[in-house]
Amino acid sequence: MTTAIILFNVKRSKLKEAFNEVKKIKGITDIYTVAGEYDFVAIFRAEDSSNLSKILTEEIVNIDVISRTKTLIALDTFSVIDLEKAYKL
């Protein structure tokens, strides 16, 4: 399973619009508004990394209200729950 944490900056006052567009993307399982350098964070989960490449280069890049992203790829996952079962991957 591929897990990525995607950090987003959005154009001022467009947080809700960006949030609504990102939550439509297949593989996005969680979104958190955060304080600090970024406006919100999305967790992406899929069976392989090719899906991540597609959403970054074909979907997120076309959301005009997003001004910047940073993607962190998880190397290992440690969880108290069975993520594959929880997210039906």
PyMOL commands that set and color helices and strands:
alter all, ss='L'
color gray80, all
select helices_A, chain A and resi 15-22+49-62+83-86
alter helices_A, ss='H'
color red, helices_A
select strands_A, chain A and resi 2-10+28-33+40-46+66-73
alter strands_A, ss='S'
color yellow, strands_A
deselect
rebuild
show_as cartoon
